[in-house]
Amino acid sequence: MKEETLPQQCGKWRLEREIGQGAYGVVYLAVGSGGELAAVKVCRRDAVGDERYGRELRGAKLYRGIPPQEGLVRMRELVETEWGFYTVMDLADDEFGGPQDASSGYRPKTLARVIEGEKALPLKECVKLGIALAGGLATLQRHHLLHRDIKPGNVIYIGGKPVLSDPGLIVDESEAASLVGTPGYVPPEKFIDAASDIYSLGLTLKAASFGRKLEDLDKGPALEADTGAPLFHAWWRILNKATDPTPSRRYQSAKALLKDINTFRLKMSVASVKRSWMFYTAVGILLALVAGTYIYMVSRERIRLESEIESLKQMNADMDNKAKTAAQDAWEAMMRNALRQTFKGISEESLSAMVEEERKKTFGEKK
């Protein structure tokens, strides 16, 4: 596509400068008539050819029909012109945390650039990433659509949240069979059904978890990878299932994958609560021992020493009971908060039942 042939204005949007380019079009940072910023993707028929142009336009129209959802970039406009068409999307955050403006310093923040700069993400952030992207993909699948180009470069951050972008290759599942997609992220069976996109998403999450580009995953995790985190092995089992070369052994839908990730997040929360309870219990025991040793050393008279030892025993028993009660109360508060975040809108009755069940498992007793 020659620079002199590019439009300088798309409707109310003035194209400031190029911020991305692919086989199907060019993406620009654009300024609206009111000064607002957006990303405008321009697709010219004479630049990409009739077949690619038709595929891109069809995908854009399918995507335009989906209501805005978390995990998916918002398409503001889709406009056809005499030379082709353009789409207007929300603008990604700046890669370096600067303001979104038309200056030459702006670069869109993508997962690919995050991996290049920060290497691996902490396990907690990988789980959040998986929930966001699986949720967005689940929305597409509810409309019987395949994305067909999920990869770190097509995950952008808007308002600090990751979303799937570049919907140009979206297609109805009934018309999915094709060779399109980014090499390496295309599943062995090509794109034929919902499980095909799961494969690409799984590889994307593996890249973020290991801090490696796709071609370097077999080298193992980068030094920054959070492989020492509790339950990392369980997280990797989820990703291995998502990227199983055999489609029938893979997750068959983003909804199923999302369910397992949410369950994993709950296990992480429970494990964190248990570690906190053990820490406070250990601190209480240590303080009791220090207090006992100090009283013993400063007591010289036998009768007084025996009296103080008896008092200390009673005090330790009282401290143990209070510490246990305080630790269990703190555990219950953290458990309730974790469950509310995981199961939005859960009733108090169901919440109390779930907390009681976890209490039995953790402490072996009822409240």
C-alpha positions in Angstrom: 0.0 0.0 0.0 1.6 3.3 -1.1 1.7 6.1 1.3 0.4 8.7 -1.2 -2.7 6.6 -1.9 -3.8 6.5 1.7 -6.7 8.7 2.8 -5.9 11.4 5.3 -9.4 11.6 6.6 -11.9 8.8 7.4 -15.2 10.4 8.2 -14.7 12.6 11.2 -11.4 10.9 12.0 -8.1 12.5 11.0 -5.3 9.9 10.5 -2.3 11.1 12.4 0.3 8.3 12.0 0.6 4.5 11.4 0.8 2.4 14.5 0.3 -1.1 13.0 0.3 -3.0 9.7 -0.8 -6.4 8.5 -1.7 -8.4 5.5 -5.2 -7.0 5.5 -4.8 -3.3 6.2 -3.0 -0.5 8.1 -3.9 0.7 11.6 -3.6 4.4 12.4 -3.8 6.6 15.5 -6.7 8.9 14.6 -8.1 12.1 16.2 -11.8 12.7 16.0 -13.5 16.1 15.3 -14.0 16.5 19.0 -10.4 15.7 19.9 -11.1 12.1 21.0 -8.6 9.4 20.0 -9.2 6.0 18.4 -7.5 3.3 16.3 -8.7 3.3 12.7 -8.0 0.3 10.5 -8.0 1.1 6.8 -8.6 -1.7 4.3 -8.3 -0.8 0.6 -9.6 -3.2 -2.0 -6.8 -2.5 -4.5 -4.1 -3.0 -1.9 -5.2 -6.5 -0.6 -7.0 -8.1 -3.4 -10.7 -9.1 -3.7 -10.4 -12.4 -1.8 -8.7 -10.9 1.2 -10.8 -7.8 1.1 -14.0 -9.8 1.1 -12.8 -12.0 4.0 -11.8 -8.9 6.1 -15.1 -7.1 5.4 -17.1 -10.2 6.2 -15.3 -10.6 9.5 -15.7 -7.0 10.5 -19.4 -7.1 9.8 -19.9 -10.2 11.9 -17.9 -8.6 14.7 -19.9 -5.4 14.5 -23.1 -7.3 15.3 -21.8 -8.4 18.7 -22.7 -6.1 21.7 -19.6 -4.7 23.5 -18.3 -7.3 26.0 -15.4 -7.5 28.4 -12.4 -9.3 26.9 -13.2 -8.0 23.4 -12.0 -4.7 21.9 -14.9 -2.3 21.1 -15.7 -1.5 17.5 -17.2 2.0 17.3 -17.7 2.3 13.6 -17.6 0.3 10.3 -17.8 2.4 7.2 -17.7 1.3 3.6 -16.3 3.7 1.0 -15.6 3.8 -2.8 -12.0 2.6 -2.1 -12.7 0.0 0.6 -13.8 0.3 4.2 -12.4 1.3 7.6 -13.2 0.4 11.2 -12.9 2.5 14.3 -11.8 0.8 17.5 -10.9 1.9 21.0 -7.3 2.9 21.3 -4.9 0.7 23.2 -3.0 2.0 26.3 0.5 3.4 25.7 3.2 0.7 26.0 5.3 2.8 28.4 2.4 4.1 30.5 2.4 7.6 29.0 -0.6 9.5 27.8 -2.6 8.5 24.8 -1.8 11.3 22.3 -0.8 11.8 18.7 2.9 12.3 19.6 5.5 10.1 18.1 6.2 8.5 21.5 3.0 6.5 21.6 3.1 2.8 21.0 0.1 0.5 21.6 0.5 -1.9 24.5 0.2 -5.5 23.4 0.8 -8.8 25.2 3.6 -9.5 22.8 5.4 -6.3 23.8 4.7 -7.0 27.5 6.4 -10.4 27.1 9.3 -8.9 25.3 9.8 -6.2 28.0 8.8 -8.0 31.3 9.3 -11.6 30.2 6.9 -13.9 32.1 3.9 -12.6 34.0 3.3 -13.6 37.6 1.0 -16.6 38.0 -1.8 -14.4 39.4 -1.6 -12.1 36.4 -1.6 -15.1 34.0 -4.8 -16.3 35.6 -6.4 -12.9 35.2 -5.3 -12.8 31.6 -6.8 -16.2 31.0 -10.1 -15.3 32.5 -10.4 -12.1 30.5 -9.5 -13.7 27.1 -11.5 -16.9 27.7 -14.4 -14.7 28.6 -14.1 -12.7 25.4 -13.7 -15.9 23.3 -16.8 -17.4 25.0 -18.8 -14.4 23.8 -17.7 -15.0 20.2 -18.6 -18.7 20.6 -22.0 -17.9 21.9 -22.5 -16.2 18.5 -21.1 -19.3 16.7 -18.0 -17.3 15.6 -14.3 -18.3 15.4 -11.6 -15.7 15.8 -8.8 -17.6 14.0 -6.0 -15.3 14.9 -5.5 -15.3 18.7 -1.9 -14.6 19.6 0.1 -12.2 21.9 0.3 -9.5 19.2 -3.5 -9.5 18.9 -4.1 -9.0 22.7 -4.1 -5.3 23.6 -4.6 -3.5 26.9 -7.3 -0.9 27.2 -7.7 0.8 30.6 -5.2 -1.8 32.0 -7.4 -4.7 30.9 -6.4 -7.3 28.2 -8.8 -7.7 25.3 -8.8 -9.7 22.1 -8.4 -7.4 19.0 -8.0 -7.6 15.2 -11.3 -9.3 14.4 -10.7 -9.3 10.6 -10.4 -13.1 10.3 -13.6 -13.8 12.3 -15.9 -16.2 10.5 -19.1 -18.1 11.2 -18.3 -21.6 12.5 -20.1 -23.2 9.6 -17.7 -21.6 7.2 -14.5 -22.0 9.3 -12.4 -24.5 7.4 -9.4 -22.6 5.9 -5.7 -22.1 6.1 -5.8 -18.5 7.5 -4.1 -17.6 10.8 -0.6 -17.0 12.1 1.8 -19.9 11.6 2.5 -21.7 14.8 -0.8 -20.6 16.4 -2.9 -22.6 13.9 -3.9 -25.9 15.4 -3.0 -29.2 13.6 -6.6 -29.6 12.3 -6.7 -26.0 11.1 -9.6 -23.8 12.2 -12.8 -25.9 12.0 -14.6 -25.5 15.3 -14.5 -23.9 18.8 -11.7 -26.1 20.0 -9.4 -24.7 17.3 -9.4 -21.2 18.9 -8.8 -22.8 22.3 -5.5 -24.2 20.9 -4.3 -20.7 19.9 -5.5 -19.2 23.3 -3.6 -21.9 25.2 -0.4 -21.2 23.3 -0.8 -17.5 24.0 -1.2 -18.1 27.8 1.8 -20.5 27.7 3.9 -17.7 26.1 2.8 -15.3 28.9 3.4 -17.9 31.7 6.9 -18.9 30.4 8.0 -15.5 29.1 8.9 -17.0 25.8 8.0 -16.4 22.2 6.2 -19.3 20.6 9.2 -20.6 18.8 11.2 -20.6 22.1 8.6 -22.4 24.3 10.5 -25.7 24.0 13.5 -24.0 25.7 11.6 -24.0 29.0 10.6 -21.1 31.2 12.5 -17.8 31.3 14.3 -16.9 34.6 11.4 -14.5 35.3 8.7 -17.3 35.0 6.7 -17.8 38.2 7.2 -21.6 38.1 8.0 -21.8 41.8 4.6 -20.4 42.7 2.3 -22.8 44.6 -0.1 -24.6 42.2 1.9 -23.5 39.0 2.0 -27.2 38.0 -1.8 -27.3 38.2 -2.0 -24.2 36.0 0.3 -25.8 33.4 -2.0 -28.9 33.3 -4.9 -26.6 32.3 -2.7 -25.1 29.5 -1.5 -28.5 28.3 -5.1 -29.6 28.0 -6.0 -26.4 26.0 -3.1 -27.1 23.6 -3.5 -30.8 23.2 -2.7 -31.7 19.6 -5.7 -34.1 19.5 -8.8 -31.9 19.2 -11.0 -34.5 21.1 -8.8 -34.2 24.2 -8.8 -30.5 24.2 -11.3 -28.1 25.9 -14.3 -28.1 23.5 -15.4 -24.5 24.4 -14.1 -21.3 26.0 -16.8 -21.7 28.6 -15.3 -25.0 29.7 -11.9 -23.5 29.8 -13.2 -20.5 31.8 -14.8 -22.8 34.3 -11.5 -24.6 35.1 -9.6 -21.3 35.3 -12.2 -19.9 37.8 -12.0 -23.0 39.8 -8.2 -22.8 39.8 -8.4 -19.1 41.0 -10.6 -20.2 43.9 -8.0 -22.9 44.9 -5.3 -20.2 44.8 -7.4 -18.0 47.1 -8.0 -20.9 49.6 -4.3 -21.8 49.6 -3.5 -18.1 50.3 -5.9 -18.0 53.2 -4.4 -21.3 54.7 -0.9 -19.9 54.4 -1.9 -16.7 56.2 -3.6 -18.7 59.0 -0.4 -20.8 59.5 1.7 -17.7 59.6 -0.3 -16.0 62.3 -0.5 -19.2 64.4 3.3 -19.6 64.2 3.8 -15.9 65.3 1.4 -16.5 68.3 3.4 -19.6 69.4 6.7 -17.8 69.1 5.4 -14.8 71.2 4.2 -17.2 73.8 7.6 -19.0 74.0 9.5 -15.7 74.2 7.2 -14.5 77.0 7.6 -17.8 78.9 11.4 -17.8 78.6 11.6 -14.2 79.8 9.4 -14.7 82.8 11.4 -17.8 83.8 14.8 -16.0 83.6 13.8 -13.0 85.7 12.0 -15.1 88.4 14.4 -16.2 91.2 12.2 -17.1 94.0 10.8 -20.6 93.8 7.4 -19.9 95.2 7.0 -16.9 93.0 8.4 -18.8 90.0 5.9 -21.6 90.4 3.0 -19.1 90.7 4.2 -17.3 87.6 4.6 -20.5 85.7 1.0 -21.4 86.5 -0.1 -18.0 85.5 1.9 -18.3 82.2 0.2 -21.7 81.5 -3.2 -20.1 81.9 -2.2 -17.1 79.8 -0.8 -19.3 77.0 -4.0 -21.3 77.0 -6.1 -18.1 76.8 -3.7 -16.8 74.0 -4.0 -20.0 72.0 -7.8 -19.8 72.2 -7.9 -16.1 71.2 -5.3 -16.6 68.5 -7.2 -19.6 67.1 -10.5 -17.6 67.2 -8.9 -14.6 65.6 -7.2 -16.7 62.9 -10.5 -18.5 62.1 -12.3 -15.2 61.9 -9.7 -13.7 59.6 -9.8 -16.9 57.5 -13.6 -16.7 57.2 -13.5 -13.0 56.2 -10.9 -13.7 53.5 -12.8 -16.8 52.3 -16.1 -14.9 52.0 -14.3 -12.2 50.0 -12.7 -14.7 47.6 -16.0 -16.5 47.0 -17.9 -13.3 46.4 -15.3 -12.2 43.8 -15.4 -15.6 42.1 -19.2 -16.2 42.2 -20.8 -12.9 41.5 -24.3 -12.4 43.0 -24.0 -15.5 45.3 -26.7 -15.5 48.0 -25.7 -15.3 51.7 -27.2 -18.7 52.3 -25.1 -20.4 49.6 -22.0 -18.3 50.7 -22.3 -19.4 54.3 -22.7 -23.1 53.2 -19.6 -23.0 51.1 -17.6 -21.3 53.9 -18.8 -23.9 56.4 -17.7 -26.7 54.0 -14.2 -25.2 53.6 -14.0 -24.7 57.4 -14.6 -28.4 58.0 -11.9 -29.3 55.5 -9.4 -26.8 56.9 -10.0 -26.9 60.7 -11.9 -30.2 61.0 -14.7 -28.6 63.0 -17.8 -26.5 62.8 -17.8 -22.9 63.9 
